Amino acid sequence: MAENYFGAQKPDYELRLCRIVEQRAGRYADEVEMALNRNELRPQEDVLLDEFEQFVSGILDEYPARLRRKSHQLVFEPLYLRPPETEPSERRRTLLVALMAAEVEAQGPLRLTMTQNKDLAEILERLGHDCVAEKMMRHAEEAFERAAEIHLLTNDGESRDRNLYLRTKARHRNERARWRRAVLTVSDLTCGYGYRPYRLLGWVLVQLLAFWGVLAVASDSTTLHTLYLAAVNYINPAGTDNLDATVKSVLVVESYSGLLSLNVFFALLVRRWFR
């Protein structure tokens, strides 16, 4: 037995694995720092993540062939609980050590309990937020993606959707093409990239108020009648035989907007309920 960073006893193989992760992640952190110093992290982050996976695979090869867990703690818990660093480079190094440890833990041969899976998913979500703060968006995507996969194992759909939303948000922030950023912005504002469908109800209300205002200006009817017409036409297209061309045009646009918005809302809602 040997002592970890906090003085608690750990099996020798766990301490050895912690040291291996620190060494490999330290070398990886040096490559990330070099890319940062050259202002090339963003274009090279995918290449760096390929190296990250190679380091993880190498560490997994170091696991003993026959291994039994001797405690209910995560193997790399000391690496997740390191105190925060004030120096930016050391802070990123500590972050990458913890991220590599979490990835090894998630893919390792030890079978995790339900509680351990939940703890690991929470750690990965926290590391994802830290990666966002350090402008390492692709690393953040991977952390949130892995957390979502683990939440799927624990049948925690709400937490899984939250991490998938955070993953897509990080991807949005890292997107270079303007038209894709515009599409993602609209998707985020209207329905949270599909993971927050109830936002659409707010947009439905905005559309109803907007069409009511347009109808109030374009029509000679009373305010209450235009409100009734806008509300009914949004759900079920109203007859337009006795209306002038301007009002007919407004009602046609409103009916198509309502059809599209409500269909998207119910599709996302059904997906959320019956995933």
N, C-alpha and C positions, 0 to 999 in steps of 0.2 A: 504493500500500500504506500501511497505518497500523498503529499498535501497539494491542494490546488491553490489558486490565488487568494482564497479567503480563509485558508487554514483548515478547511474541512477535508476529511479523508476521502480519497477516490481510488478506485482500482488502478493498477499500474498501466493497463492497456488504455484506459480512458485518458490518463494524463499524457501518455505517449501520443494518442490521437490529437489531443489539444495542441501539443507542441508541433505536430506535423501540420495541422491546419494553420497555426500561427506562421510557420515558416513559409508554406506555400502561398498563403494569402498575403504575407509581407512582400514576397517577390511580385505577386500580381499588383499589389498596391503601388510598388515602385513604377511599374509600367503605366498605371493610371496617372500617376503624378507626372511622368514624362510627357504623356499626351496632354495633360492640363497645362503644363509649362509651355508647350508648343501651340496652345489654343486649338488642339485637334481632337479633343475628347469626343465632341459630338459626331464628327464623321467617322471616327475610329471605334466608337463604342460597340458596334456589332462585332467587329474583329476581336476586341478585348473580351467580349462575352464568350466568344468561341474558345479563347484561351482559358477563361474562367471555368468553362465546362470541362476542359482537359485537366485542369488542376483538380476539380472535384472528382473526376474519374480516377485520377491517380491516387487520391486520398482513399477512395472507396476500396482500391486494391490493397490498401494497408490494413484493412479490417481483418482480425483473426478469422480463420476459416470456421471455427466453432466458438460461438460467443453467447454468453448469457448475461442478461442485465442483473446487476446486483443492487440496484436502487430504483426508486420511482422517479428520479430526477432525469432530466435530459443529459445526454453525454457531454454536450458542449455548453452546459449552463454557465460555467465560469466565463466563457467568451461572450455570452450575451449580457452579462451583468457587469461588464467593465465600467468603471466610472468614466464620465465624459471627459474628453480632452479639450483643451483650449486652443492648442496649435492646430490650424486647419489641416495640415498634412497628416498629423497624428490622429486627428479626429476621423479623417477619411480612412486611414489605415485600420483603426479600431472598427469602423463600420464595415469595411470589406472583410475583415477577419470574421466578424459575427455573421455576415451574409453568407460567406463560404461555409462556415460551420453549420448554419441553418440548412443550406442546400445539401450538405453531406448527411446531416441528421435526417432530412426528409427522404433521401434516397438510400439510406443505409440499410443493412440487413436486420437491424433490431426492429422487432414489431412494437410500435408505439401504442400505448393505451389511449382511450378516448380523451382523457384529461391531458395527456402529453401532446396529442395532436392539436387540441385547442390551444395549449400554451405555445406550441411551435407556430401555429397560424398567427397568433397575436404578436409573437416576436417578429415574424416576417412582415406583418403589416406595419409595425413600428419601424422596421428597417427600411421598408419602402418609402415611408414618409421622410426618413432621414436621407435617403438617396435623392428624393425630390429636392430637399433643402440644399443638397450639395450639387444640384444640377446634373445628376447622373440619371437621366430619365429612363434609359433602356434598362439599367440595373433596377430601377424602381418598378418598371413593368414586370420584370421577371420575379421580383419579390412579391408583388401583389398577385401575380398569376399563380405562383406556388401556394400562397396563402389561400386563394380561392379553391385550388385543388384539394387542399387539406380540409377546408370547411365542407367540401362535398362529401368527404369520407365521414365527417361527423354529423351529416344531415342538417347543417346549419345554413339554410338557404339564404336567410337575410344577410348573414356575414359574408357569404359567398358573393352575393350580388354587390355588396358594398366594396369588396376588393376588386371585383371585375369593373365596377364603376371607376375606382381609383386607378386601375390599370389603364383604362381607356382615356382617362383624364391626363395621365402622364404621357400617353401616346399622342394625345391632342397637342399638348405643350411642346412635344418634340417634333411635330409634323412640320415639314419645310414647305410643301406645296400650298400656295395660298388658297386655291379652290377647295382642297381637302380640309384645310383649317376652317374655312367658311362653313362647309357642310357639317363638320364636327361641332362647330359653335352652335349652329342651329339645332343639331341633335341634342346637345347638352342643355340648351335653354328650354327646349320644348318637352323633352322626356328623359333627360339624364342619360343619354346614349342608350335608351331602352331599358335601363335598370330602375328608373324612377317614373313610372307611367302616370302617377297621380299629378305630376306637373302639367300634364295635358289638360286637366280640368281647369286649371287657371287660364290656359290659353283659350279654352272654349268660352269661358266667361268674357275674356277680352274681346274675342271675335263677336260674341253676341252684342256687347256694348257698342263695338265699332259699327256693326251693321245697323243696329238700332239708330245710332247717330246719323249714318248716311241716309237711311230711309226717312228719318225725321226731316232731313233737309230736302230730299228728292220728292217726297210725297206731300200732298195737301191734307192727309188724314191727321187725326188727333194723335197726341203723344202716346196715349194708351193703346190705340189701334196699331200704331207702328211697332210698339213694343210687342204686342201680341203676334203681329205678322212676322217679326224677326225671330221670336222664340219658336213659333210653330214651324216656320219654313226651315229653320236650322236642322230640325229633326226629320220633318216630313215635308218635301217641297209642296208649297201651296199653289193653288190655281192662280194664273196670272192673266186671264182673259180680259178682265175689266181694268187692268192697270196700264199705265203708260210705259213707253219703251225704257226710260231710265230706271224706273222701279223694277221692271222685269229683269233688267240686266243685273241689278244689285241682288235680287233674289236668286238668280241663277248662280252667281258667284258664291253667295252665302250657302246655297244648298250643296254645291261641290265641296266647299271648305268644311262644312259640317260632316259630309259623308267621309271625307278623307280623315279628318281629325278623330271622329268617333270610331272609325274602323281601326285606325292605328292604336287608339287607346284600348279598345277591347282585345285586340290581338296581343298587345303587351301585357294586359291584365291576365288573360288566359294563360299566357306563357309563365307569368309569375306564380299563378295559383297552381298550375298543373305541371310544373317543370319536373 
